């Protein structure tokens, strides 16, 4: 059974993607390509360089780190990473809408709340300060102190 050029190309591409192993198959040039055969296009996709160090447990606004909510803090909440410029990206895409974040923060500011940054690993937190401070964070976390 002879393999067509397209099938050989697919095998080579899949092998390279899976394990970087090349496939050597001899081709016969006496047989012309069947009519209607199309070329296979290979696209390269790059991913952003994700942080490899965990964000600290204390209430700091660190950059270039990640927070694994399932394994850190109380084991609840939302996981995220912070890039080198301080931009927070949650794994829950619903929390990544910048316009909603800005509107939420603006509402807190108009209500006289203070920007508390990071609280117990939760980012984008604001608090109503008094004898007891009422903290609320963009990801839904609420706490009193």
N, C-alpha and C positions, 0 to 999 in steps of 0.2 A: 504494500500500500504506500503510495507516495503522498508526502505532505505538501500542501501548497505553500507558497511563500508567505501568505498571510498567516497561516497556522504556525509556521516556524517563527515568525515575528512575535506572535502572541505568546508562544512558549518562552521565547527569549526574554520578553518584557516581564512576564509573570515571574520567571525564575530570578531575574535581576531584582525585582521588587521584594520578593519573599526572602531571598537569602544572599543575593549578590553573586549567585552562581551562574556562570554562563552556560549556554547549551550549544553544543557543536553538532550541526546536522549538515550533511553534504547535500547540495542541491544539484539536480540535473538541469542543465540549461537547454536541453533539446526540446523540452515541452514548453510551449508558450502559456502565459497566464490565461485563465478562462475569461471570457468576455464578462464585463460587469463587475469585476473584482475591484474593490476600493482599497485605498491605502489606509493603514492604521496610523492614527495620530497619537503621540504620547505627550502628555502634558506634565510638567513638573510643578508641584504645589509646595510652597514653602510655608512653614508655620513660624509664628513669632517665637523668639527666644523666651521661654517661660522661666520664671525664677525657680531656683532649686533649694532655697533656704526658707524655712518656716518663719512666719511673722512672729515676733515675740509675744509671749502671753500677757505681759503688762500693757497698760493702756498707752501705747505710743503709736504714732502715725509713721510707721516704717515704710520704706520704699523697697522695691525689688525683692518681694517675699510672697509667700502664699499662706493661706489659712485653710486648713482642712477641718471643717466644722465637725465632721463625724469623729475625729480623733483628738480634737483640741477643746479646751474650755470644758463646757458641760456636755459635749457630744451632740449638741443641737445647733441649729442655725443654718447659715448659708456659707458655703465655701467660696473663696475668691482668691485672686492674686492681685498684687500691686506691682505695676511696672516701675522702671527706674525713675520716671517722671512723677510718680505718685498717683497715677490713674488706677482706680479700683475697677476690676472686671469680675463680676460674679459668674459662677457656673450656671445659675438660674438666670436665663436671658431676660426674664421679665424685669429684673432689677437693674438692667444695663441701659435703660432709656434715659439719656442725659437730660432731656427736657423735663421728664417726671422728677428726676432727682433735684433739678434746679428749682422747680415749682414747689416741691416738698420743703426744701431748705428755706425758700423765700417765705413760705407760710409760717415756718417756725420762727424765723427772724422777725417778721411782723408781729408775732404774738409775744415778743420779748424774750424768747428762749436764747440760751447761750450755746454756741457751737462747742461741743465737747470732743469732737473728733472720734477717736476709737475708745470704746468701752467694752471690756471683757471680750476683745476680739471682734466686736461689731463695729463697722465703719459708719461714718456719716451720722453721728449721734448728736442730738441737741437735748438740752435740759432746761426745765423750769426750776430755777434755783430759789431756795428758801430754807427754812429749818429742815425740811425734807426736800431733796431734789428729785424731780420726776424726769427720768431719762427716757427718751424714745429715739430709736434708730431707724434709718430708712428701710432696713430689711425686716422690720416688724418687732424687733427686740424692745422690751420695755422693762424698766427697773427703777427702784427707788433707792436713794442713798441717804 
